[in-house]
Amino acid sequence: MFKSKESLRLLIFMALVLTVPAVVSHVLPAKGHFDAKPIARLRAKKPNIVILSDSMVDNGVDPELLGKLLGGRRVELLWYGGTASAVWYFRLKNYIVASDVHPELVCILFRDCVLTNPTFRTGGIYRSKLETAMHPDEPTYQLVLGKGFAGEGDMQRWLDKIYSLDARRYALHEKIEQSSLRLVATAGPAVSKLRRWINHTFALTNLSGAGAEEAAAVTKARQSKFDPDPRRSFLPHMVATAAEARLPLCFVRVKRHPSADGTVEQSESLRKYISDLRKWIEDHGCFFADDTENAARTPDMFVQPVSDHTAASARERSTELYADKLRPFLSP
């Protein structure tokens, strides 16, 4: 009798352990709400140039100065820290193309192999940034990421479908964050101001170790042979979307933090990858510029050793260098 009761308790315990996480994970929203505000901003500003990137452009580009240097054009920075190729594709399609503003040039600033690394910064804390630019039905997402990441077997995908806590936990984090902000702020409208203050205080460029950590993360991102397969990358979809909308598209490889002599160490495989990437991009009617060998972008222009981010004191000079790169792609 004793063993029977203990066995029953064990079975109940195991059932709860297996069932509760699955139920809780599916109570959380499957997707964040689409953020349409960038569309309204683009329509209001009607920019001549739109730049898509991550926090590399925070101090790296002064939009007003860049516009002046490029003949009095209006420049819009459509950047979001911690984003990569997946977010850039959906922002291109669902914001820039959807806004119907037809800029003279859409420019994507990227680092090394990020353009063909579709899974980079798409999960965990980065997932919400991706989903705010996505509609509920996105065939390209299903094509590139929807069937599971490379290397996942059927069993792993089955488990992810039932126990999707890792993919969905960001939603719970956001709810907790919002509640905490409202608890600290005395009124609802103060929440946005408090959030901006927190973002500024803990911005990547204001944290001593964060810039180096992010640079290391990009460096560790998968490097392989250049592969333009539309099932494995968002790059072909970016190019096709821009071509269909008749938007000139430019890709600019930003310079990583250089050594004391101003050069950036690159492996032979990375050089081959960039060469193949450039050829493919230009063969498909887009522009390509590489700032890596730009001797004018010196080590003192960066936030700190190993960090790839531009220091605030070098914002003007950095903008001038990017203007030099973009000028050939624009009409006089």
C-alpha positions in Angstrom: 0.0 0.0 0.0 2.8 2.3 0.9 4.6 1.7 -2.3 1.4 2.3 -4.3 0.8 5.7 -2.7 4.4 6.7 -3.3 4.2 5.6 -6.9 1.1 7.6 -7.4 2.6 10.7 -5.9 5.6 10.2 -8.2 3.4 9.9 -11.3 1.5 13.0 -10.3 4.7 14.9 -9.7 6.1 13.9 -13.1 2.9 14.8 -14.8 3.0 18.3 -13.3 6.6 18.8 -14.2 5.9 17.9 -17.8 2.6 19.5 -18.2 2.8 22.9 -16.4 5.7 24.3 -18.4 4.0 23.3 -21.6 0.7 25.0 -20.6 2.5 28.1 -19.2 4.6 28.5 -22.4 1.4 28.5 -24.6 -0.3 31.0 -22.3 2.3 33.5 -23.2 1.7 35.4 -26.5 3.1 33.6 -29.5 4.2 36.8 -31.0 4.7 40.4 -30.0 2.6 43.2 -31.5 3.7 44.7 -34.8 5.0 48.2 -34.3 3.7 50.5 -37.1 5.2 53.7 -35.7 8.3 53.6 -38.0 6.0 53.6 -41.0 4.3 56.8 -39.8 7.7 58.4 -39.1 9.0 57.5 -42.6 5.9 59.0 -44.2 6.2 62.1 -42.2 9.9 62.7 -42.8 10.1 61.4 -46.4 13.8 60.7 -46.2 16.1 60.6 -49.3 18.4 58.1 -47.5 17.4 55.4 -45.0 20.1 53.5 -43.1 19.4 50.1 -41.5 21.8 48.8 -38.9 22.3 48.0 -35.2 23.9 50.2 -32.5 27.0 50.7 -34.8 25.4 53.8 -36.1 24.6 55.3 -32.6 27.7 57.4 -32.6 28.9 56.3 -36.0 26.5 58.5 -38.0 25.1 61.9 -37.4 22.0 62.0 -39.8 21.8 65.7 -40.0 25.4 66.1 -40.8 25.4 63.2 -43.3 22.5 64.8 -45.1 24.3 68.1 -45.4 27.5 66.3 -46.7 25.4 64.5 -49.3 23.9 67.5 -50.9 21.2 68.6 -48.4 19.4 65.2 -48.4 17.2 64.0 -45.6 18.6 61.0 -43.7 16.7 58.6 -41.5 18.5 56.1 -39.2 16.3 53.1 -38.8 18.5 51.3 -36.3 17.8 49.1 -33.3 20.6 47.9 -31.0 21.2 44.2 -31.0 19.6 43.5 -34.3 20.9 41.6 -37.3 19.9 40.4 -40.8 16.5 39.0 -39.9 15.3 42.3 -38.4 16.8 44.3 -41.2 15.0 42.3 -43.8 11.6 42.7 -42.1 12.2 46.4 -41.5 13.1 46.8 -45.2 9.9 45.0 -46.3 7.4 46.0 -43.6 8.6 49.5 -42.9 10.5 51.1 -45.8 8.7 49.4 -48.7 5.3 49.6 -46.9 5.7 53.3 -46.3 5.9 53.9 -50.0 8.4 56.8 -49.5 10.9 55.6 -52.3 14.2 56.9 -50.9 17.1 57.4 -53.3 19.1 54.9 -51.4 18.6 52.3 -48.7 21.8 51.4 -46.9 22.6 48.5 -44.6 25.6 48.7 -42.4 26.8 45.3 -41.4 29.8 43.4 -39.9 31.6 40.5 -41.5 29.3 37.5 -42.0 26.2 38.8 -40.3 24.2 39.1 -43.6 24.2 35.4 -44.2 23.9 34.3 -40.6 20.0 34.1 -40.3 19.8 32.8 -36.8 22.1 35.5 -35.3 20.1 37.5 -32.7 16.7 36.0 -33.4 16.1 34.2 -30.1 15.9 34.9 -26.4 16.1 38.6 -25.5 16.4 39.5 -29.2 13.2 37.8 -30.3 10.9 40.7 -29.4 13.0 43.1 -31.6 12.4 40.7 -34.5 8.7 40.2 -33.9 7.8 44.0 -33.7 8.8 44.2 -37.4 6.9 41.0 -38.4 3.3 40.4 -39.4 1.6 37.3 -38.2 2.0 35.5 -41.5 5.6 35.8 -42.9 6.4 33.2 -45.5 10.1 34.2 -45.6 10.4 33.6 -41.9 8.9 30.1 -42.3 11.3 29.4 -45.3 14.5 30.5 -43.5 13.8 29.9 -39.8 10.4 28.3 -39.4 11.5 24.7 -39.8 14.1 24.9 -37.1 17.7 26.0 -37.1 20.4 24.0 -39.0 21.4 20.9 -37.1 18.1 20.4 -35.2 16.5 17.0 -35.6 12.8 16.2 -35.6 12.8 15.4 -31.9 14.3 18.8 -31.0 11.8 20.6 -33.2 9.0 18.6 -31.6 10.2 19.5 -28.1 10.5 23.1 -29.0 7.0 23.2 -30.3 5.6 21.7 -27.0 8.0 23.4 -24.6 8.6 26.8 -26.2 9.4 28.6 -23.0 12.9 29.6 -24.2 11.4 31.2 -27.3 8.5 32.8 -25.5 10.0 33.8 -22.2 10.9 37.3 -23.4 7.2 38.1 -23.3 7.1 37.3 -19.6 10.2 39.4 -19.1 8.6 42.3 -20.9 5.5 42.1 -18.7 7.6 42.1 -15.5 9.7 45.0 -16.8 6.6 47.0 -17.7 5.1 46.4 -14.3 8.3 47.3 -12.5 8.6 50.5 -14.4 5.0 51.5 -13.6 5.7 50.7 -9.9 8.7 53.0 -9.9 7.2 55.7 -12.0 4.5 57.7 -10.3 2.3 57.9 -13.4 1.8 56.0 -16.6 3.3 58.7 -19.0 6.5 58.7 -16.9 7.2 55.1 -17.9 8.5 56.0 -21.4 10.8 58.7 -19.9 12.1 56.3 -17.3 12.7 53.6 -20.0 14.7 56.1 -22.1 16.8 57.1 -19.1 17.5 53.4 -18.4 18.4 52.7 -22.0 20.8 55.6 -22.1 22.4 54.8 -18.7 22.9 51.2 -19.7 23.6 51.8 -23.4 26.3 49.7 -24.9 28.7 52.6 -25.4 28.3 53.6 -21.8 29.2 50.3 -20.3 32.9 49.5 -20.0 32.8 45.9 -21.0 29.7 45.6 -23.1 31.3 46.9 -26.3 34.0 44.3 -26.1 31.5 41.5 -25.4 29.4 42.4 -28.4 32.4 42.5 -30.6 33.4 39.1 -29.4 29.9 37.8 -30.1 30.0 39.0 -33.7 33.5 37.5 -34.1 32.3 34.2 -32.9 29.3 34.2 -35.2 29.5 31.4 -37.7 31.9 32.0 -40.5 31.6 29.7 -43.5 31.7 29.8 -47.3 29.4 32.4 -48.7 26.0 30.8 -49.4 23.3 32.8 -51.2 20.7 30.0 -50.8 17.4 31.8 -50.0 16.5 29.0 -47.6 19.6 29.7 -45.5 19.8 33.5 -45.5 17.7 36.7 -45.5 20.2 38.4 -47.9 18.6 37.2 -51.1 15.2 38.3 -49.8 16.5 41.8 -49.0 17.8 42.1 -52.5 14.7 40.7 -54.1 12.4 43.0 -52.0 14.4 46.1 -52.9 14.4 45.2 -56.6 10.7 44.6 -56.7 10.1 48.0 -55.0 12.7 49.6 -57.2 14.8 50.8 -54.3 18.5 51.2 -54.8 20.2 49.1 -52.1 23.6 49.5 -50.7 25.6 47.3 -48.3 28.4 48.9 -46.3 30.8 46.6 -44.3 31.9 48.6 -41.2 35.4 48.6 -39.9 36.1 46.5 -36.9 38.3 47.9 -34.1 41.8 48.1 -35.7 45.2 47.3 -34.2 47.6 50.1 -33.3 48.7 50.4 -37.0 45.2 50.9 -38.1 44.7 47.5 -39.8 42.1 44.8 -39.1 43.2 41.2 -38.9 41.3 39.0 -41.3 41.6 35.3 -42.0 41.9 34.1 -45.5 38.5 32.4 -45.3 36.9 35.7 -44.2 38.6 37.5 -47.1 37.3 34.9 -49.5 33.8 35.2 -48.0 33.8 39.0 -48.4 35.0 38.7 -52.0 32.3 36.3 -52.9 29.7 38.4 -51.0 30.7 41.5 -52.8 30.6 39.8 -56.2 27.1 38.4 -55.6 25.7 41.7 -54.3 27.0 43.7 -57.3 26.0 41.0 -59.8 22.4 41.4 -58.4 22.4 45.2 -59.1 23.2 46.5 -55.6 26.0 48.6 -54.3 28.8 47.4 -52.0 31.4 49.4 -50.0 34.0 48.1 -47.5 35.3 50.4 -44.9 37.7 47.8 -43.4 40.8 49.0 -45.3 40.0 52.7 -44.6 43.2 54.0 -43.0 41.4 57.2 -42.1 39.2 55.4 -39.5 41.9 55.2 -36.8 41.9 53.3 -33.4 41.3 56.5 -31.5 37.9 56.9 -33.1 36.6 53.8 -31.3 35.0 53.7 -27.8 37.7 51.5 -26.3 40.1 48.7 -27.3 38.3 45.8 -28.8 35.0 47.6 -29.1 33.7 48.2 -32.6 31.6 51.2 -31.6 32.5 54.7 -32.5 33.3 57.1 -29.7 31.0 60.1 -29.3 34.0 62.4 -29.8 34.5 60.9 -33.3 30.9 61.1 -34.5 31.5 64.0 -36.9 34.6 62.4 -38.4 33.0 59.0 -38.7 30.0 60.6 -40.5 32.3 62.3 -42.9 34.0 59.0 -43.7 30.6 57.3 -44.3 29.6 60.2 -46.5 32.6 59.5 -48.7 31.5 55.9 -49.1 27.9 56.7 -50.0 28.5 59.7 -52.3 29.4 57.6 -55.4 26.0 55.8 -55.2 24.0 59.0 -55.4 23.3 61.4 -58.2 25.1 64.8 -58.1 
